[in-house]
């Protein structure tokens, strides 16, 4: 069963004028769109509670695994607006596959590729006005998965190896994880 992403519109999105001013010189990692895709995973229900929601902060327990064990995966993609107004992503299937590999490596649940792609399609559709239509600019769509379980014990599944690092500088290659 694949996830569906109900859109819960932002109650006060940026105005067209404000968004256009930002897109005139967007910078990198400075401005964020009005929405984000979210989904929850539990052992009992698998992936569920998926939606496109207003962009905003998360509330995390101080004992959350991502804060203690760096159990987090990030994938970044580029979205381009074409002359016909359509928005296209650059090789999203490859990003979906790498996210699944990275998740498995960290003993996080794998998000099926079809759900990864559905989340991107839904959030890009909700925030299509944020994809620059001129120049060499692109929209950076980031996908992150974090371990929200509250624990200060060791992760249930662990791979201990001196031959297989969990982070690289810079982040590249087959797995994409972060350092603490």
C-alpha angles and dihedrals in degrees: 000000000000125000123255119208112217110203115235101189120228108255092222112019121181113278120252089250093051092047092048091051089053092047091052087071107003101171118196124286092353103100130036133202124250097257144039135193118241135183134169129219126203130169090239099049107018113212113358144133091061119170146141104249137176112283111260147128126294123232112226133185110241088239093056112139094233090063095048104033104023091238095170136122127197131191123183124197135182122235119196130192112223126211091262089058095252119134119224132186123220110243098325091169089064091050090050091052093048091048090053092048092047092047092051090048090057094042091249120139113270115241108220113246092241090057093045089052093043090054091052093047091050097047093043089050091049092048102029089132088067094064108096114240099196140057124359095313123124135184115251109219111194126196120194133180120195133185104242097178110123109233141126093195126095118283113267094240117041135171114203114195135141089201097060114059118201096213136036134194110257102022105248143128136039097342131039116200133139136243125238 
